[in-house]
Each structure stands twice: as structure tokens, then as C-alpha cells.
Amino acid sequence: MKRFFVVFFCLLCTQLFYAQIRQFEGGRNGLNKGGLNRNLDSISDNEISVKLSGKTKYTDYKIISFKNDTTIIDTTLTLKKHYKFNALRKDNFELLEFHNQGQTFNNLAYNFTDISQFPDIGFRAKQFNYFEIEDVDYYHVPTPTTEAMYRTGLQQGQVLDTLFTTNFSKRFNVGIAYKGLRSLGAYRRSLASSGNFRLSFSYESPKGQYEIRGQAVNQDFLNQENGGLTGDSLIAFLNNDSNFSANRGRLDINLNDTENNLEAKRLHFEHTFKLLSVKDSLHQKDFSNLKIGHSFTRDSKYYNFKQASVTPLVFGEAPIIGSVNDRTNFLLYNNNVFLDFNSKYVLGTFRVHSGYTTYNYGYENLQNNVVGITKNKLKGKAVSFGANWKGKIKNFYIDASSNVTPGNGRFSGSNLKAIASYKKDSIVTIKGHLEISNKLPNFNFLLHQSTYNKYNWETNFASVGTRNLGGTIESKWINASVDVTNINNYTYFDANSLPKQFSGNVNYLKAKISKEFSLGKFALDNTLMYQKVANGNTVFRVPDFVTRNTIYYSDNWFKGNPLFVQIGATFKNFSKYKANAYNPLLAEFTLQNDTEIGYPTVDLFFNGRVRRTRIYFKADNVSSFVLKKNYLSTPNNPYRDFTIRFGVVWNWFI
């Protein structure tokens, strides 16, 4: 991965040396005449400032998602961009951060609207910053384009996310991106270090008969794990003991020589060949066409838990007294062939596909010889079938997909997704969605081995059945969503860190509403989420209410409006609930029945935009000066104290 980063750094430096700042003709008002895509963020009149030829528009700088949805590169400064300015680069409203960026997150809510087709390796606490196959974008740009995001770390370190993409021709694009993070943290043994390298490309033959796109992704996530504060140190933190308030590194921790690491590599490509193409009567677009295609995915992951010496007081007995080095491997190959057909008679695009998948999960050697488990690998193969349909009838859109893997293997199951939406210009969008999934739990629930006796099991769990029904409404008046989820055979880790399945059904309601009120240069943005677990709240726990309220001022400063600013404060609060505990050996969250967590926080921010550069200053948790020291991420892991952060996002367009 270091070699990839060096190559990318050279490309970036080359662009910086030859880049020139150019002004878009027509100025500020001229940018709004084209009508921008507003699907992601509200777009103001601050857009790409670059001089283009008469045949090129700023809307030609396109981002194409894995699902072929297209948006444009957006250089505006909005409140939604402020919410996404973090290490994940996503709005983390439904997550509870640990004190250091690059660490894991506890859940304030859960999302069951995009369930994967097959079980994964597990160790889910390590995968919040993981780029799934759907998270890697493709691009189409008329000139070489770069984006760089920088954000300071805690105590020492930073996160840098850089992208360079260029079209060598109108039909061939390459994008290279790398996100590197390293942050020391305020507590002992809380270092976080990660890297996400992404390479994507797309190509179309001159007549559009053959198309191919692909991605190569290399990721690693290393964390020193301290096991949280000891009992005495936790009391000192909660009581705001002056001996430790200025230097959190003096507090005692449970683990002094422990770290875990997740590494992943993925290669994916998809290509199609057009067998039949019939033009309409005006010969302007395809009336119908038939394509044959093939996709290939190789996905490998391994999880490693290491200790210099065993700690029986934390993890229980072990047959050795030396070092611990538990390593779990996972390898998946998937080949998929498909036929695409579009015609006015099917009102859109229809796809049928069949896939062949092999998997290999487990351990090279038995990690523990005294617990009686003899199986160290789970291997298998599966054949799946499915269909997809994307259609449009005036202002109504339908996107449906189904997958079935027959048999009784570990990959057997089914998945059905359907989204129906109605769009009325940019005024209102109404969506309804349904998802029905049936599959086995992740592999670390089925087989796990460790040097520690307690963490060895081989289970025979039933498939988890998930049914989700919900809808959203997005309009200039209000945004709202509601999801009702029913889970059968819900699988979890209990208070003893052992895998269990709930014998009943978990019934989960999540409703969220947001609205912004503005008056002149001031605005108040509000988001309220209500949750209720009607059945299964002994194993599935979320806070009843989560709120976020941001009051802010925005204006252009100085003559000629060179600087656009946003200044404000964000208040966030969630009601008390028995939040899950974190187990660093499993890299999973487990139940606990002793401690309730729930508290408010207040953050201050000053953001500015100068041309294509967005500058961010943020003061985290200023409320820690006046409120109780009860802010925790888990029962023994504190949330961050007052911290000042700085960062920038910068775009170049040659």
C-alpha cells in the first residue's frame, strides 16, 4: 500500500506544479443558469470556479456511483458538508463516536435497508471505515481533477483523503484515491492507524458496443486497544478528579500490550457487450438493446488479534503464558453472468443473472488445543440466481431486485429489495421501500478460535430473517422517514461475549424528521429521531430519542464576496439506554446490563469558503466545561473532552 501511495503522491505533485487558478466566465450568477443536480446536497451559487471551453460545462464533472447514479462534483459549503466533515466523510448522526478518530463507533440506531446477499467475515467494529464495493465511485471529467481533505487528529496525527481522476479520452477514465489516518488519542494505548487505497477505471468502445469498469481496493485498520478504564480510573473520570483532568494519559487502563488489525484486498470488474441495438425512428437513442455481461470479484480479509502476554483477568484462562497471535482469514470469489434488456415494453431495464461463489473462512492452524474443537476451516460453494428491474412511468420510478441461493449450504438464502418513488420536479420526492432477507449470520458467529479458552465455539445457528418496510419524503417543507423492521433469529453477543440467537422476534421502529427554519442570515436546523423496540428489547437496545439542533449564521464577507462563512453551534442529545460494551478481542459489541448512557453535547464551529477551498474550525464538546463528566461511548470508554479541530477540503481543476 505504501508503494501505491508514493505513486499517487507523485501524480498529485505533478498536478500541483502545473495547475493554474482560472475564473469561470459569467461569474457567480452565471453558474446557476445550468440547473445543478440537487440529489446530494443543496447547491448554492458557489460552484466550480474554472474557465471552460464553449463545449464544456461545469456539470460535465461527473461522479458515477456503483449503481450508475450520476451527480456532479460539488465545491459548495453547506451544513450537510459540515456534518460529513469527519474521518468517515459521512453524517454520523446515528453513531456514537469513541474519543479518538479512527476508533470504532457505538450504535445509536440501526439500518436494515441494504443487507448484503452473503455472510461476511464479521468483526463488525473494525468495518465502519471500510469501503464496500458500492462505496467506490467512478468519474467522468473534462479536465484532470483533484480533491484533498485534511483534518487534524487527537494529540498527534491527522487524516488525509486525496483523489485524482482524469479522462485520457471521453471514453476512458481512471481515478486514484487514498485515505490515510493516524491519530494518537488522549488515553494510553488508543492509537488508530488506517489506510484506504482505491483505484477505479471505466472504458467504453468508440461505438459503445463494449463497456468495462473495475476497481482495486486495498485497506488496513490498526488499533491499539486499551480495554477501557479500570474501575478506579473510571470513578476518577466521572468525579472529575483534578489529578487526571489535564492529562488523561495518567488514567489506568485494562490492557497495556494489545492491538487488533483488519486488512482487506478486493479486485472487481464488470464488462458488457451489446448484442442487439435498435434505434428509435429519429435514430437518436436506443429503442431497445440486449447486452450480455460478466462480473468478477475477489475479496479477501483477515483479522489479527495480538498481545505480548495473556491477560486472564480480562479474557479468562488460556493454556499458555506467552504471547497471543490469533489470525482469522476469509477469501471469497464470485463470478456472475447476466443479460440486460431494455425496451419500452418493459418500461425500463431488466436484468437476469446467475452467479457462482466460493468461500474459505477459518484458521491456518488450531489456535487452542484444549477446548475440543477440531474444525479450523469453513469451505463451500454456491450457485445463485436473480433478477433486477429499473423502470419509469412518468414521475414514478421503480427499482427492484431479487436473489436466491438454493440448497442448504452456508450461503443459501434469499433477498428481495423493492423501491418505488414519485418525484415532482425538485419540490417533493416520496419513496417507499421493502426488503426481505434470509441468510446465515456472519462467519465469526459460526466458528471462532482463540488462544483464550472462552472464545472458542462452533455453532449451528439458523438463518436470520429480516423484513423491513419503510418510506421517506423529501421536500422543501420537511424531510421525514420511517422504518419498521422485524428480525427473526436475531444473532448477538451476550454479556459474557458468547454468540447467541434470540428465540423470539425483534420488532424495531425508527422514525426520523428534519426541518430547517431560516430568518435572514440565520438558520436553525433540527433533526429528531424516535425509536421503539416493541419486542426483543432485552437483546436489541437503542435510545428512545436522539436529537440534533444546529443554529448558525451564514454570509459573504468583504468587498466582492471573496469569503463565505458559516458560524454556529450544534446541540446533540440522546436519551439514556444500556449501550453495548466493546470487546477488543472479538472486535464486536456485546450486551451489558449495568450502565446506562445518555447525555448532551455542544459543539461550536466556524467554517469558511474561499473559491474552491472549504476551511473548517470546530470545538468539540465545549459542554464538558459545565456539564457532568458522564459522557461515555461504552460503560468504560469515555467520549472525547473539549478538543479543537481544524481541516480543509480543496479542489483543483486543471
N, C-alpha and C positions, 0 to 999 in steps of 0.2 A: 504493500500500500504506500510506503514511503516513496518508492520509485514513481508511482502514479502521481503523487503529489508534487514531486520535483518537476515532472514533465508539465503538469498543469501550471505550476508557478512560472515556468519559462514562457508558456503561452500567454499568461496574464501579463507578465512584464513586457513582452513584445507589444501587446496591445496598448499598454500604458505609455510606452515610449512614442508610439506613432499616433495616439488618439488626439483629436482636436475637439474643443468645445464649439459647437455650432448652434445657431439660433434658428428655431423654426419660423419660417416666413408666415406672416399673418398674426403673429403674436399670440397673446393669451386667449382672446376671443375666438380666433380662427380655429383653435383646437377643438372647440365644442361643436363645430358645424358638421362633423362627420358622424356624430352619434355613437358614443362608445358603448361597448358591451358592459352591462352593469350586473352581471351574474355574481361576481365575487365580492367586490367592494363598491361602495358608492364612489363614482368617479366625478371629481370636481374639474375645474378648468385648469388644473395643474397637471400637465401630461408631458410626454416625452418631448424634450426640447432639442430637436436635431433637424438640421437642414436636409431636406429630401428632394429628390428629383420630382418632376411633374407626374411621373407614373407611379411614384411610391408614396404611400400614406403611412402615418404612424400606426394605423390599425393593421398594417402588414406585419407588425412584430407580434407573432402569434405563439401562444403556448397551447399545445395539443396534449390532452390527457390520455391516459391509457385507454379510456372508453371513447376516445375521439371527440370529446367535448372541447371546443375551442374558445379561449379567451385571449386577451391581449396583455402585453407587459404593461404593468401599471406602476407609475412612479409618483402617484399622489400620496399625500399624508392624510390619513383618515383615522378615526377612532378604532375601526376594525384592525387597521395595521398596527396600532398601538397594542391592542390585545394580543396580537400574534408576534410581537417582538420579544421572543424568548428563545431558549435553546431548541425547543421543538418546532418553532415557527408555526404554531397552531394556537388557536384560542383554547386555553386550558381552564375554562370556566368550570368544567365538570371534574377537574382533578385537584388534588391536594398535594402541593409540592413538598419535598423534603427541603432541608435548609440550603443545600448546595445544588447548583445546576449541574446536570449530568447524573444526578442520583435518580432513583425511581420516584413514582407518584402513588399515593393512595387514591382510591376512587371515591368521589362524591356522588357519582351516578354511573350508569352503565348503558352501553349502546348495543342493541341487538338487531341493527338494520343492515348489516353487511357481514354475515357469518361466512367463514371460509368453507370450501367444499370438503376438505380433508382435515384430519387431526394434524397438529403441529408438534414440534419437539416439546413445547411447554416453556417453563421458566419465564413466565409472562412478565415478571417485574423487570426483566432486562430488555424488554422489547418496546418500550414506549417511544424510544428514539429510533426504532428500526424502520427502514424504508421497505415497505411491501412492494410487490410488483406493480400495484396500482398507483403507488406514490411517485414513481419515476415519470417525468414528463418528457415530451418530445417538442421540437421547436421548428418554426419556420420564420426566418428573419431576413430582411433585405440587405442588412449590413452586419458585420460582426458585433456581437452584443455581450456585455459582461454585467454581472451583478455581484456585489460583495456586501456581506453583512458581518459586522464586528460587534461583539458585546463583551464587556468586562466580566471576569469571573469573581469568585469569592476568595478574599485574602490574596491569592496569586492565581493567575491564569486568565483565560478568555475562550470565547468561541468564535470561530471564523467560518463562514459559509460562503463559498465563491462559486460562480457559474460562468462558463464561457461557452457560447454557442455561435455557430456560423453556418451559413449555407454556401457550399462550394459551387452549387448551381441551384436553380429554382427547385430541382427535384431531389437534391442530396443535402441533408443537414446532419451535423454532428454536434452534440452537447456534452461537455465535460464539467462535472461539479464535484466539489469536495467540502465536506463539513468536518472540521476538526475542533475538538473541545478538550480542554484541560483546566480543571479548577480544583484548588487545594482544599477549600472548605474551612469552616471556623472551628470544627471539633477535630479531635485527633482521629487519624485513620479514616478520613472521609474524602480522600482524593478521588476524583472522577476524571476519566480519560476515554475519549471515544473518537472514532473516525468513520465517516460515511463517504466512500468514493462511488460516483455514479457516472457511467458512460452510456449515452443513448445515441442512436442514429436512425435515420429514415431515408429511404430511397424509392423513387418511382421512375419507371422506364419512360422514354420520351413520349410514347403514345398512351401511357397509363395502363398498359396491359399487365405489367408485373409490378408488385409493390412488396417492400420488405422493411421491417423496422425491428429494432432489438435493443437490448440493454445488458450491460455488465456491471454488477454491483458487488462491492467488497466492503464489509462493515465489521467493526470490532468495538466492544463496550467493556471497559475495565473499571472496576470499582474496588477501592479498599473498603472493607466492611468492619465497622466497629461494634456491631450488635446493639447499638443504643447505649444510653447512660445506665450506669449501675443504680441500684436503689437509692443509695445515699446521695449520689450526684443528681439524680432526678429531683429529690427533695430540695437540694440546694438550688436547682434551677427554678423550681416552682416558687420557692420562697424568696427568690431574687437575692441570694446571698452575695454581698458586695465583694467577697473574695474571688468570685468567679464571673461576675457580670462584665468585667472589662476584658477578660481573657477566657474564652470558652474552652480553649485547649487545656486548661488545668483540670477540667472535669474528668473523672474516671469513666472508662468505657468497659464494655464486656469483652471485647475481642481486640487483641493488640497485634496480631500477625496473620490476618485473614484477608483474602481477596477473592473475587469471582470475576469471570470473564466469559463473554459470549462473542464468538466470531462466526461470520456468515459470508458465504460467497454464492452469487446467483448469476447464471447465464440464461438469457431468454431471447428468443427471436420468433417472429411471426411473418410469414410471407404468403402472398396470394397471387394467383394467375387468373386472368379474366378469360373464360371460355366462350362467353357469348355476350354481345353488346348490341342492343337495338336502340337507335336514336329516335327521338320524337319527330313529328312532322316538320319541325323547324330546324332539325339537326343541331340543336343547341345543347341538349343534355341527354343522358341515358334514360330511355323509356323503360328499359328493363335490362338486367345483366345477370350473368351467372358466373360466380367465382369459385375456384377450388383453392383451399388453403391448408397450411400446416403450421403448427407452433410447437416449439420445443422449450422445455425448462429443465435446467439442472440447478437444484437448490440444496446447498449443504450448510449445516450449522453444527457447532459444537459448544458445549457449556463446560467450564472448568471451575471447580471449587478447590482452593488451595489454602493450607495452613502450615505454618512452620512446626507446630506441635498441636496435639489434640487438646480439646477443652471439654472435659466431661461435664463440668458444671453447667455448660450452655447446651450442648448437643447430646449428652448422655455417654454411655460406655462405648469403648472401641477396643478391638483386640490388639492394638498397637499403642506405642507411646511416642512414636516418631511423627514425621510429617504426614500431611493429608494431601492427596492429589487425585481427586475424583473427576473423571472426564466422561462426558456423555456425548455421543455422536449421532447425527441424523443426516441422511442423504436421500434425496428424492429425485427421480427422473420422471418427466411427463412428456409424452408425445400426443398431440391432438390433431386430427384431420377434420376438416369441415367444408361445407358447401354454403356459400352465400347467394341469396337470390333476392333481387328487389324488382318490384313491379307495382303498377297502380292497382293491380288486382289483389295484392296482399297488403296494400296501404302502408308500405314501408319496406324494411329489410328483414329477411327471415334467414336464420342460420340453423343448420343441423350439424352436430359434431359427435365424434366418438374419440375417446382418449384411452391410452394405455399408460398406467402409472406403476412404478416400482418404488419401494421404500426399504430403508435399512436403518434401524434405530437400535442403540444399545451401547455396549462397552466392549473394548478390545479384550479385556480380561475381567474376571470377577473381582469386584472391589472389596468384598468381605467374604471370608471362607467359613465363618462360624454361624451364619444365620440360616443356612439350609436352602438358599436359592441357587439353583444350578443353571438357569437360563440367563444368558447375558445379552441376547440379541432378539429383536423382533423384526422379521423379514416378511415381505409379501409383495403381491402384485394385484392389480385390479384393472378392470375394463369398465369404463363409464360411457354413458350416452346422455345427450342433452339437446336442447333447442333454445334459440333466442329469437325474440321478435321486437323490433322497434318500429312503431307506426305513428302516423299523424293523420288526424281528421280535423281539418280547420284549426281551431285553437286547442284541440285535445291531443295529448301525447301519451303513448303507451310504451313502456319498456318492460318486457317480461322475459324471464329465463328459467329454465328448469334443468336439473342434473340428477341422474340416477346412476348409482353404482350397485348393481345387483350382487347377490351372494351373501355370505355370512363372514366375510373377512373383516379385517380391522379398518379398511377403507370403505366398506359397504355403507350405504346410506342414501339420502336424497336431499335435495334442496330446491325450493321454489321461491322465486322472487318476482314481484309484480309492482310496478309503479305507474299510476295514472295521474296525469297532471293537466291542468287547464291554465292557460296563460292569456291574459288580456293586456296586450301591449306591455308596458312597464308598470302598469297600475297595480295589478294583482296576479299572483300565482298561487294556485291551490293544488296540493298534491295529496294523494292517498297511497299508502304502500302496505304490502302484505309480504311476509316472509315466513316460510315453514322449513325448518331444518331438522334433520335427523342424522346424527353421526356419533361416533365414539369420542370420549374425552381425549385431551392431548396425551401424548405418549408417556410423559413423566407421571401421570396418574396410573398408567397401566403397568409400568416397570420402572423401578428406580433402585439404584445400588449406591452404597456409600461406605466409606470406612467406618462410620458410626453405625452401630447395630440397629438403632431405632429407625434409620432412614433406608431400610431395605424392604421392598414389597413387590409382589407380583399379583395383580388383581384381575378380576373377571367382571368388570363393570358393564352395565347395559348402556345402550346408546342414549345420548342426551337429546330429547325432543324439545325444540324451541319454536314457539309460534308468536309472531309479532305482528300487530296491526296498529297502524297509526296514520297520522296525517299532519300536514303543515299548511300554513297560509302566510304568504309574504306580500306585503302591500305597503304603500306609503303611510298608511294609518297605523298598522300594527303588524308584528310578526308573532306567530304562535305555533306550537307543535304539541302533539300528544301521542304517546305510545303506550299500548297495553301489551304486556308480554307474559306468556305462560311457559314455564320451563318444567319439563318432566325429567326426573333422574338428574337433577342439578348436582354437579360434582364440585367439591370444595375440599380445602384442607382444614381440619378441625383444630381445636385449641391445643392439641398435642402434636400438631404438624403432620397428621396422618390423613391420607386420602379417604374421602367418604362420599357416598351418594345419598341424597335426601329422598326418603321413601315417598313423600307426597309431592304436590305440585307447588312451585313458586309462582305467585301471581304478583306482577310488578307494574305499577302505574307511574309514568313520568310525564308531567305536563310543564311546558315552559312558555313564557310570554315575555316579549321585549318591546319597548317603545321608547322613542327619544322625543323629548319636548325641547323646543328651541325658542329663544326670545332674543332677537338681535344677534349679538356676538356670543351669547351664552347658550349652553345646551345642557340638558340633563338626560343621560342615557340610563335606562333601567332594564334589568333582566331579573325575572323571578322564576324559580323552578320549584315545583311541588312534586313530592314523591310519596308513594304509599305501597307498602308490601302487605297485601291482604292475607297471604298465606305463605309460610316459609320464612318469616322474619327472624327465626332463631338461627338461620344459616345464611340468609341474604340480607345484608344490612346497609342502609343508606340514610342520610339525614332527611327529615321531612321537608325542610325548606333550605334553599340556597339562594342568596340574593347578591346582586352586584349593581351598584349605583355609581355612576361617574358624572360629576359636574365639571364642566370645562369651558374655557374661553378660547376662541379662535379668531384670528385676524391677520391681515397683512400689515407688516411693519415697514417703515421707512419709505422714502420717496421712490416711486417706481415699483413698489411692492416686491423687493428682492427677497424678503423673508416672510414666510407664512408660519405662524406659531399656533401651538395648542398648549394651554396651561390648565391643569386641573387636578382633581383628587378622585380616587376610586375607593369606595367603601364596599367590602365584601364580608359576608357573614353566612354561616351555616349552623343549623340547629344541632344540638348535642345528639350524638349517636355513638354506639360502640364500634368505633372504627377498627378495621382489621389490623393485626400486627404483622410485621415484616420478618421473614425468616431468610437470612442471607445464604444459608446452605442450599435451600430449595429455590432461591430467587422467586419466591411466591409469597402471597399474603395469606395469613391464617386467621381463624376466628380467635377472639379473646372476649372474656366475659367480665372483666374487672373495671375497665376505664372507659368513661365517656369523654368524647372530644367534641368541641364546638365553640367557636369564638369569632369575633370580628377582627378585621384588619383594615388599615387605612394606608394607601399608597399615594404619593404625590408625583407628578410628572411635569416635565417641560419638554415639549417636542418642537422641532423646527424643520422647515424645508427650504433649502436654497437650491433652486434649479432642480437637478435630478438627485440631490443628496438629502436624505432624511436623517436628522440628528435626534437622539433620544437621551434624555436625562430622567432617571427615576429614583425616587427614595422609597424603598420597600419598608413596609411595616413601621411607619412612624408612630403608629398607635402603641408600640411597645414601650414608649416612654411614660404613658399614662394608664394603660390597662394592665390587668393581671398578667403574670408570666405563666399563662396556662395554654399558650399556643404550642400545640404538638402536632406532628404529622402521623405518628403512631403512639401508642402508650408510652414508649421510652425513647422516641426520636423527636427532638424539638424542631419546630419550624424556625425559619431564619429570624434573627434580630434585625434591628434597623440597619439597612445597607443602602449605599448609594451606587447606582449602576449607570454606566454610560455606553452608548453604542451608536453606530451609523449603518445606514443602508445606502449604497451608492451604485448607480447605473452608468455605464458608458455605452454610447452608440457611435461607432466609427462611421 
